[in-house]
Amino acid sequence: MEPEATIDCIDCGGTCHLITPPPEDGRWEPGDLAVYRCEDCTDRWDMLLPDEDDLRGDHWEPDEA
Ligand SMILES: [Zn+2]
């Protein structure tokens, strides 16, 4: 579970870069805060790492073939 190095800016569509250094032990935990800074509009975006249980729950289904 690691945050993306970059995300798309919600405001301007530019590239936001992760500015939070990784934890000392290199292990990101659910609920950790990852802060991004947009290179175009310099907006700051705070993202919480999702709980892994949320990613494999029953509430979303893979696309049917
Ligand atoms: Zn932006």
PDB file of the backbone (N, CA, C, O) and the ligand in Angstrom, with CONECT records:
HET     ZN  A 101       1
ATOM      1  N   MET A   1       0.847  -1.195   0.000  1.00  0.00           N
ATOM      2  CA  MET A   1       0.000   0.000   0.000  1.00  0.00           C
ATOM      3  C   MET A   1       0.878   1.240   0.000  1.00  0.00           C
ATOM      4  O   MET A   1       1.374   1.657   1.047  1.00  0.00           O
ATOM      5  N   GLU A   2       1.069   1.823  -1.163  1.00  0.00           N
ATOM      6  CA  GLU A   2       1.833   3.059  -1.264  1.00  0.00           C
ATOM      7  C   GLU A   2       1.018   4.090  -2.022  1.00  0.00           C
ATOM      8  O   GLU A   2       0.253   3.733  -2.918  1.00  0.00           O
ATOM      9  N   PRO A   3       1.166   5.347  -1.683  1.00  0.00           N
ATOM     10  CA  PRO A   3       0.472   6.388  -2.453  1.00  0.00           C
ATOM     11  C   PRO A   3       1.093   6.520  -3.841  1.00  0.00           C
ATOM     12  O   PRO A   3       2.260   6.189  -4.049  1.00  0.00           O
ATOM     13  N   GLU A   4       0.293   7.007  -4.779  1.00  0.00           N
ATOM     14  CA  GLU A   4       0.806   7.282  -6.111  1.00  0.00           C
ATOM     15  C   GLU A   4       1.847   8.399  -6.032  1.00  0.00           C
ATOM     16  O   GLU A   4       1.726   9.305  -5.207  1.00  0.00           O
ATOM     17  N   ALA A   5       2.870   8.336  -6.890  1.00  0.00           N
ATOM     18  CA  ALA A   5       3.882   9.400  -6.909  1.00  0.00           C
ATOM     19  C   ALA A   5       3.287  10.707  -7.412  1.00  0.00           C
ATOM     20  O   ALA A   5       3.673  11.791  -6.975  1.00  0.00           O
ATOM     21  N   THR A   6       2.351  10.589  -8.328  1.00  0.00           N
ATOM     22  CA  THR A   6       1.677  11.778  -8.854  1.00  0.00           C
ATOM     23  C   THR A   6       0.193  11.472  -9.017  1.00  0.00           C
ATOM     24  O   THR A   6      -0.202  10.324  -9.221  1.00  0.00           O
ATOM     25  N   ILE A   7      -0.610  12.510  -8.923  1.00  0.00           N
ATOM     26  CA  ILE A   7      -2.039  12.392  -9.200  1.00  0.00           C
ATOM     27  C   ILE A   7      -2.435  13.566 -10.083  1.00  0.00           C
ATOM     28  O   ILE A   7      -1.696  14.545 -10.194  1.00  0.00           O
ATOM     29  N   ASP A   8      -3.605  13.465 -10.712  1.00  0.00           N
ATOM     30  CA  ASP A   8      -4.118  14.578 -11.508  1.00  0.00           C
ATOM     31  C   ASP A   8      -4.784  15.599 -10.592  1.00  0.00           C
ATOM     32  O   ASP A   8      -5.550  15.243  -9.697  1.00  0.00           O
ATOM     33  N   CYS A   9      -4.483  16.863 -10.827  1.00  0.00           N
ATOM     34  CA  CYS A   9      -5.084  17.923 -10.031  1.00  0.00           C
ATOM     35  C   CYS A   9      -6.590  17.958 -10.288  1.00  0.00           C
ATOM     36  O   CYS A   9      -7.042  17.912 -11.432  1.00  0.00           O
ATOM     37  N   ILE A  10      -7.345  18.039  -9.212  1.00  0.00           N
ATOM     38  CA  ILE A  10      -8.793  18.049  -9.336  1.00  0.00           C
ATOM     39  C   ILE A  10      -9.268  19.392  -9.896  1.00  0.00           C
ATOM     40  O   ILE A  10     -10.303  19.469 -10.560  1.00  0.00           O
ATOM     41  N   ASP A  11      -8.510  20.430  -9.623  1.00  0.00           N
ATOM     42  CA  ASP A  11      -8.907  21.762 -10.077  1.00  0.00           C
ATOM     43  C   ASP A  11      -8.532  22.023 -11.526  1.00  0.00           C
ATOM     44  O   ASP A  11      -9.384  22.403 -12.330  1.00  0.00           O
ATOM     45  N   CYS A  12      -7.264  21.823 -11.866  1.00  0.00           N
ATOM     46  CA  CYS A  12      -6.787  22.288 -13.160  1.00  0.00           C
ATOM     47  C   CYS A  12      -6.342  21.152 -14.076  1.00  0.00           C
ATOM     48  O   CYS A  12      -6.013  21.393 -15.238  1.00  0.00           O
ATOM     49  N   GLY A  13      -6.326  19.934 -13.581  1.00  0.00           N
ATOM     50  CA  GLY A  13      -5.918  18.814 -14.413  1.00  0.00           C
ATOM     51  C   GLY A  13      -4.418  18.675 -14.553  1.00  0.00           C
ATOM     52  O   GLY A  13      -3.946  17.807 -15.287  1.00  0.00           O
ATOM     53  N   GLY A  14      -3.663  19.508 -13.868  1.00  0.00           N
ATOM     54  CA  GLY A  14      -2.205  19.421 -13.894  1.00  0.00           C
ATOM     55  C   GLY A  14      -1.710  18.240 -13.073  1.00  0.00           C
ATOM     56  O   GLY A  14      -2.497  17.453 -12.546  1.00  0.00           O
ATOM     57  N   THR A  15      -0.403  18.134 -12.978  1.00  0.00           N
ATOM     58  CA  THR A  15       0.200  17.026 -12.254  1.00  0.00           C
ATOM     59  C   THR A  15       0.537  17.451 -10.833  1.00  0.00           C
ATOM     60  O   THR A  15       1.222  18.449 -10.612  1.00  0.00           O
ATOM     61  N   CYS A  16       0.041  16.674  -9.875  1.00  0.00           N
ATOM     62  CA  CYS A  16       0.354  16.927  -8.474  1.00  0.00           C
ATOM     63  C   CYS A  16       1.383  15.897  -8.026  1.00  0.00           C
ATOM     64  O   CYS A  16       1.219  14.697  -8.247  1.00  0.00           O
ATOM     65  N   HIS A  17       2.445  16.384  -7.395  1.00  0.00           N
ATOM     66  CA  HIS A  17       3.529  15.509  -6.961  1.00  0.00           C
ATOM     67  C   HIS A  17       3.436  15.252  -5.464  1.00  0.00           C
ATOM     68  O   HIS A  17       3.134  16.149  -4.676  1.00  0.00           O
ATOM     69  N   LEU A  18       3.698  14.024  -5.100  1.00  0.00           N
ATOM     70  CA  LEU A  18       3.729  13.665  -3.685  1.00  0.00           C
ATOM     71  C   LEU A  18       4.883  14.391  -3.011  1.00  0.00           C
ATOM     72  O   LEU A  18       6.028  14.278  -3.449  1.00  0.00           O
ATOM     73  N   ILE A  19       4.594  15.135  -1.949  1.00  0.00           N
ATOM     74  CA  ILE A  19       5.643  15.865  -1.245  1.00  0.00           C
ATOM     75  C   ILE A  19       5.865  15.316   0.153  1.00  0.00           C
ATOM     76  O   ILE A  19       6.747  15.783   0.873  1.00  0.00           O
ATOM     77  N   THR A  20       5.073  14.331   0.539  1.00  0.00           N
ATOM     78  CA  THR A  20       5.277  13.706   1.840  1.00  0.00           C
ATOM     79  C   THR A  20       6.362  12.640   1.726  1.00  0.00           C
ATOM     80  O   THR A  20       6.243  11.741   0.894  1.00  0.00           O
ATOM     81  N   PRO A  21       7.407  12.715   2.531  1.00  0.00           N
ATOM     82  CA  PRO A  21       8.415  11.653   2.487  1.00  0.00           C
ATOM     83  C   PRO A  21       7.837  10.360   3.020  1.00  0.00           C
ATOM     84  O   PRO A  21       6.932  10.380   3.854  1.00  0.00           O
ATOM     85  N   PRO A  22       8.351   9.229   2.546  1.00  0.00           N
ATOM     86  CA  PRO A  22       7.847   7.961   3.050  1.00  0.00           C
ATOM     87  C   PRO A  22       8.192   7.798   4.524  1.00  0.00           C
ATOM     88  O   PRO A  22       9.134   8.424   5.010  1.00  0.00           O
ATOM     89  N   PRO A  23       7.445   6.969   5.236  1.00  0.00           N
ATOM     90  CA  PRO A  23       7.751   6.708   6.647  1.00  0.00           C
ATOM     91  C   PRO A  23       9.170   6.158   6.803  1.00  0.00           C
ATOM     92  O   PRO A  23       9.747   5.603   5.868  1.00  0.00           O
ATOM     93  N   GLU A  24       9.708   6.325   7.993  1.00  0.00           N
ATOM     94  CA  GLU A  24      11.101   5.923   8.224  1.00  0.00           C
ATOM     95  C   GLU A  24      11.328   4.456   7.883  1.00  0.00           C
ATOM     96  O   GLU A  24      12.378   4.081   7.362  1.00  0.00           O
ATOM     97  N   ASP A  25      10.340   3.641   8.182  1.00  0.00           N
ATOM     98  CA  ASP A  25      10.510   2.209   7.897  1.00  0.00           C
ATOM     99  C   ASP A  25      10.045   1.849   6.493  1.00  0.00           C
ATOM    100  O   ASP A  25      10.061   0.680   6.107  1.00  0.00           O
ATOM    101  N   GLY A  26       9.630   2.858   5.729  1.00  0.00           N
ATOM    102  CA  GLY A  26       9.245   2.626   4.350  1.00  0.00           C
ATOM    103  C   GLY A  26       7.895   1.960   4.178  1.00  0.00           C
ATOM    104  O   GLY A  26       7.505   1.605   3.065  1.00  0.00           O
ATOM    105  N   ARG A  27       7.192   1.795   5.268  1.00  0.00           N
ATOM    106  CA  ARG A  27       5.893   1.118   5.192  1.00  0.00           C
ATOM    107  C   ARG A  27       4.781   2.127   5.412  1.00  0.00           C
ATOM    108  O   ARG A  27       4.624   2.679   6.501  1.00  0.00           O
ATOM    109  N   TRP A  28       4.014   2.356   4.358  1.00  0.00           N
ATOM    110  CA  TRP A  28       2.829   3.202   4.488  1.00  0.00           C
ATOM    111  C   TRP A  28       1.715   2.382   5.124  1.00  0.00           C
ATOM    112  O   TRP A  28       1.552   1.197   4.833  1.00  0.00           O
ATOM    113  N   GLU A  29       0.965   3.022   5.981  1.00  0.00           N
ATOM    114  CA  GLU A  29      -0.141   2.342   6.647  1.00  0.00           C
ATOM    115  C   GLU A  29      -1.448   3.020   6.255  1.00  0.00           C
ATOM    116  O   GLU A  29      -1.470   4.220   5.982  1.00  0.00           O
ATOM    117  N   PRO A  30      -2.534   2.255   6.226  1.00  0.00           N
ATOM    118  CA  PRO A  30      -3.840   2.877   5.967  1.00  0.00           C
ATOM    119  C   PRO A  30      -4.083   4.033   6.944  1.00  0.00           C
ATOM    120  O   PRO A  30      -3.807   3.924   8.139  1.00  0.00           O
ATOM    121  N   GLY A  31      -4.593   5.113   6.421  1.00  0.00           N
ATOM    122  CA  GLY A  31      -4.847   6.278   7.253  1.00  0.00           C
ATOM    123  C   GLY A  31      -3.687   7.246   7.278  1.00  0.00           C
ATOM    124  O   GLY A  31      -3.823   8.359   7.787  1.00  0.00           O
ATOM    125  N   ASP A  32      -2.527   6.842   6.729  1.00  0.00           N
ATOM    126  CA  ASP A  32      -1.404   7.777   6.635  1.00  0.00           C
ATOM    127  C   ASP A  32      -1.775   8.921   5.694  1.00  0.00           C
ATOM    128  O   ASP A  32      -2.525   8.740   4.735  1.00  0.00           O
ATOM    129  N   LEU A  33      -1.241  10.083   5.984  1.00  0.00           N
ATOM    130  CA  LEU A  33      -1.523  11.254   5.174  1.00  0.00           C
ATOM    131  C   LEU A  33      -0.466  11.412   4.091  1.00  0.00           C
ATOM    132  O   LEU A  33       0.732  11.429   4.372  1.00  0.00           O
ATOM    133  N   ALA A  34      -0.926  11.526   2.853  1.00  0.00           N
ATOM    134  CA  ALA A  34      -0.031  11.794   1.730  1.00  0.00           C
ATOM    135  C   ALA A  34      -0.419  13.158   1.174  1.00  0.00           C
ATOM    136  O   ALA A  34      -1.572  13.372   0.800  1.00  0.00           O
ATOM    137  N   VAL A  35       0.529  14.069   1.118  1.00  0.00           N
ATOM    138  CA  VAL A  35       0.249  15.425   0.671  1.00  0.00           C
ATOM    139  C   VAL A  35       0.824  15.624  -0.729  1.00  0.00           C
ATOM    140  O   VAL A  35       1.976  15.282  -0.998  1.00  0.00           O
ATOM    141  N   TYR A  36       0.004  16.180  -1.611  1.00  0.00           N
ATOM    142  CA  TYR A  36       0.419  16.454  -2.987  1.00  0.00           C
ATOM    143  C   TYR A  36       0.389  17.947  -3.248  1.00  0.00           C
ATOM    144  O   TYR A  36      -0.419  18.679  -2.678  1.00  0.00           O
ATOM    145  N   ARG A  37       1.293  18.389  -4.128  1.00  0.00           N
ATOM    146  CA  ARG A  37       1.320  19.790  -4.529  1.00  0.00           C
ATOM    147  C   ARG A  37       1.219  19.844  -6.047  1.00  0.00           C
ATOM    148  O   ARG A  37       1.981  19.186  -6.755  1.00  0.00           O
ATOM    149  N   CYS A  38       0.275  20.630  -6.533  1.00  0.00           N
ATOM    150  CA  CYS A  38       0.099  20.763  -7.973  1.00  0.00           C
ATOM    151  C   CYS A  38       1.184  21.660  -8.554  1.00  0.00           C
ATOM    152  O   CYS A  38       1.445  22.748  -8.040  1.00  0.00           O
ATOM    153  N   GLU A  39       1.814  21.193  -9.635  1.00  0.00           N
ATOM    154  CA  GLU A  39       2.882  21.998 -10.239  1.00  0.00           C
ATOM    155  C   GLU A  39       2.325  23.155 -11.059  1.00  0.00           C
ATOM    156  O   GLU A  39       3.055  24.093 -11.379  1.00  0.00           O
ATOM    157  N   ASP A  40       1.051  23.099 -11.399  1.00  0.00           N
ATOM    158  CA  ASP A  40       0.480  24.158 -12.225  1.00  0.00           C
ATOM    159  C   ASP A  40      -0.170  25.255 -11.385  1.00  0.00           C
ATOM    160  O   ASP A  40       0.132  26.435 -11.561  1.00  0.00           O
ATOM    161  N   CYS A  41      -1.052  24.870 -10.483  1.00  0.00           N
ATOM    162  CA  CYS A  41      -1.779  25.888  -9.710  1.00  0.00           C
ATOM    163  C   CYS A  41      -1.317  25.923  -8.255  1.00  0.00           C
ATOM    164  O   CYS A  41      -1.816  26.725  -7.466  1.00  0.00           O
ATOM    165  N   THR A  42      -0.379  25.069  -7.902  1.00  0.00           N
ATOM    166  CA  THR A  42       0.233  24.994  -6.563  1.00  0.00           C
ATOM    167  C   THR A  42      -0.785  24.699  -5.471  1.00  0.00           C
ATOM    168  O   THR A  42      -0.511  24.915  -4.290  1.00  0.00           O
ATOM    169  N   ASP A  43      -1.949  24.209  -5.854  1.00  0.00           N
ATOM    170  CA  ASP A  43      -2.883  23.781  -4.821  1.00  0.00           C
ATOM    171  C   ASP A  43      -2.312  22.574  -4.084  1.00  0.00           C
ATOM    172  O   ASP A  43      -1.554  21.779  -4.639  1.00  0.00           O
ATOM    173  N   ARG A  44      -2.697  22.466  -2.833  1.00  0.00           N
ATOM    174  CA  ARG A  44      -2.268  21.330  -2.015  1.00  0.00           C
ATOM    175  C   ARG A  44      -3.448  20.373  -1.846  1.00  0.00           C
ATOM    176  O   ARG A  44      -4.583  20.783  -1.606  1.00  0.00           O
ATOM    177  N   TRP A  45      -3.138  19.092  -1.978  1.00  0.00           N
ATOM    178  CA  TRP A  45      -4.162  18.073  -1.812  1.00  0.00           C
ATOM    179  C   TRP A  45      -3.702  17.073  -0.763  1.00  0.00           C
ATOM    180  O   TRP A  45      -2.603  16.526  -0.854  1.00  0.00           O
ATOM    181  N   ASP A  46      -4.543  16.842   0.223  1.00  0.00           N
ATOM    182  CA  ASP A  46      -4.247  15.869   1.263  1.00  0.00           C
ATOM    183  C   ASP A  46      -5.042  14.599   0.986  1.00  0.00           C
ATOM    184  O   ASP A  46      -6.264  14.637   0.847  1.00  0.00           O
ATOM    185  N   MET A  47      -4.338  13.484   0.910  1.00  0.00           N
ATOM    186  CA  MET A  47      -5.000  12.213   0.652  1.00  0.00           C
ATOM    187  C   MET A  47      -4.702  11.274   1.811  1.00  0.00           C
ATOM    188  O   MET A  47      -3.561  11.165   2.260  1.00  0.00           O
ATOM    189  N   LEU A  48      -5.741  10.597   2.289  1.00  0.00           N
ATOM    190  CA  LEU A  48      -5.531   9.562   3.294  1.00  0.00           C
ATOM    191  C   LEU A  48      -5.444   8.223   2.590  1.00  0.00           C
ATOM    192  O   LEU A  48      -6.264   7.915   1.725  1.00  0.00           O
ATOM    193  N   LEU A  49      -4.456   7.431   2.956  1.00  0.00           N
ATOM    194  CA  LEU A  49      -4.355   6.112   2.343  1.00  0.00           C
ATOM    195  C   LEU A  49      -5.564   5.285   2.768  1.00  0.00           C
ATOM    196  O   LEU A  49      -5.919   5.241   3.946  1.00  0.00           O
ATOM    197  N   PRO A  50      -6.190   4.634   1.795  1.00  0.00           N
ATOM    198  CA  PRO A  50      -7.393   3.862   2.126  1.00  0.00           C
ATOM    199  C   PRO A  50      -7.050   2.616   2.910  1.00  0.00           C
ATOM    200  O   PRO A  50      -5.951   2.072   2.808  1.00  0.00           O
ATOM    201  N   ASP A  51      -8.008   2.183   3.686  1.00  0.00           N
ATOM    202  CA  ASP A  51      -7.878   0.909   4.374  1.00  0.00           C
ATOM    203  C   ASP A  51      -7.930  -0.202   3.338  1.00  0.00           C
ATOM    204  O   ASP A  51      -8.819  -0.225   2.488  1.00  0.00           O
ATOM    205  N   GLU A  52      -6.986  -1.112   3.409  1.00  0.00           N
ATOM    206  CA  GLU A  52      -6.922  -2.157   2.382  1.00  0.00           C
ATOM    207  C   GLU A  52      -8.198  -2.991   2.344  1.00  0.00           C
ATOM    208  O   GLU A  52      -8.572  -3.517   1.296  1.00  0.00           O
ATOM    209  N   ASP A  53      -8.858  -3.109   3.483  1.00  0.00           N
ATOM    210  CA  ASP A  53     -10.106  -3.883   3.499  1.00  0.00           C
ATOM    211  C   ASP A  53     -11.143  -3.263   2.572  1.00  0.00           C
ATOM    212  O   ASP A  53     -12.001  -3.956   2.026  1.00  0.00           O
ATOM    213  N   ASP A  54     -11.051  -1.943   2.402  1.00  0.00           N
ATOM    214  CA  ASP A  54     -12.020  -1.281   1.540  1.00  0.00           C
ATOM    215  C   ASP A  54     -11.813  -1.658   0.080  1.00  0.00           C
ATOM    216  O   ASP A  54     -12.738  -1.565  -0.726  1.00  0.00           O
ATOM    217  N   LEU A  55     -10.610  -2.082  -0.258  1.00  0.00           N
ATOM    218  CA  LEU A  55     -10.292  -2.338  -1.662  1.00  0.00           C
ATOM    219  C   LEU A  55     -10.734  -3.723  -2.116  1.00  0.00           C
ATOM    220  O   LEU A  55     -10.832  -3.973  -3.317  1.00  0.00           O
ATOM    221  N   ARG A  56     -10.995  -4.605  -1.198  1.00  0.00           N
ATOM    222  CA  ARG A  56     -11.354  -5.956  -1.597  1.00  0.00           C
ATOM    223  C   ARG A  56     -12.676  -6.384  -0.966  1.00  0.00           C
ATOM    224  O   ARG A  56     -12.943  -7.575  -0.802  1.00  0.00           O
ATOM    225  N   GLY A  57     -13.477  -5.418  -0.624  1.00  0.00           N
ATOM    226  CA  GLY A  57     -14.768  -5.739  -0.038  1.00  0.00           C
ATOM    227  C   GLY A  57     -15.750  -6.217  -1.089  1.00  0.00           C
ATOM    228  O   GLY A  57     -15.411  -6.388  -2.260  1.00  0.00           O
ATOM    229  N   ASP A  58     -16.960  -6.424  -0.642  1.00  0.00           N
ATOM    230  CA  ASP A  58     -17.985  -6.937  -1.544  1.00  0.00           C
ATOM    231  C   ASP A  58     -18.730  -5.813  -2.253  1.00  0.00           C
ATOM    232  O   ASP A  58     -19.612  -6.074  -3.071  1.00  0.00           O
ATOM    233  N   HIS A  59     -18.387  -4.575  -1.950  1.00  0.00           N
ATOM    234  CA  HIS A  59     -19.199  -3.490  -2.439  1.00  0.00           C
ATOM    235  C   HIS A  59     -18.757  -2.986  -3.812  1.00  0.00           C
ATOM    236  O   HIS A  59     -19.350  -2.043  -4.337  1.00  0.00           O
ATOM    237  N   TRP A  60     -17.755  -3.581  -4.388  1.00  0.00           N
ATOM    238  CA  TRP A  60     -17.520  -3.289  -5.814  1.00  0.00           C
ATOM    239  C   TRP A  60     -17.222  -4.580  -6.517  1.00  0.00           C
ATOM    240  O   TRP A  60     -16.668  -5.508  -5.928  1.00  0.00           O
ATOM    241  N   GLU A  61     -17.589  -4.643  -7.782  1.00  0.00           N
ATOM    242  CA  GLU A  61     -17.481  -5.892  -8.531  1.00  0.00           C
ATOM    243  C   GLU A  61     -16.609  -5.675  -9.752  1.00  0.00           C
ATOM    244  O   GLU A  61     -16.707  -4.642 -10.414  1.00  0.00           O
ATOM    245  N   PRO A  62     -15.760  -6.639 -10.052  1.00  0.00           N
ATOM    246  CA  PRO A  62     -14.986  -6.534 -11.296  1.00  0.00           C
ATOM    247  C   PRO A  62     -15.905  -6.596 -12.505  1.00  0.00           C
ATOM    248  O   PRO A  62     -17.008  -7.140 -12.443  1.00  0.00           O
ATOM    249  N   ASP A  63     -15.437  -6.037 -13.586  1.00  0.00           N
ATOM    250  CA  ASP A  63     -16.252  -6.042 -14.797  1.00  0.00           C
ATOM    251  C   ASP A  63     -16.530  -7.469 -15.233  1.00  0.00           C
ATOM    252  O   ASP A  63     -15.645  -8.325 -15.228  1.00  0.00           O
ATOM    253  N   GLU A  64     -17.754  -7.702 -15.602  1.00  0.00           N
ATOM    254  CA  GLU A  64     -18.131  -9.013 -16.130  1.00  0.00           C
ATOM    255  C   GLU A  64     -17.556  -9.170 -17.530  1.00  0.00           C
ATOM    256  O   GLU A  64     -17.531  -8.215 -18.307  1.00  0.00           O
ATOM    257  N   ALA A  65     -17.107 -10.345 -17.844  1.00  0.00           N
ATOM    258  CA  ALA A  65     -16.530 -10.597 -19.186  1.00  0.00           C
ATOM    259  C   ALA A  65     -17.649 -10.630 -20.207  1.00  0.00           C
ATOM    260  O   ALA A  65     -17.396 -10.827 -21.395  1.00  0.00           O
TER     261      ALA A  65
HETATM  262 ZN    ZN A 101      -3.755  22.346 -10.231  1.00  0.00          ZN2+
END
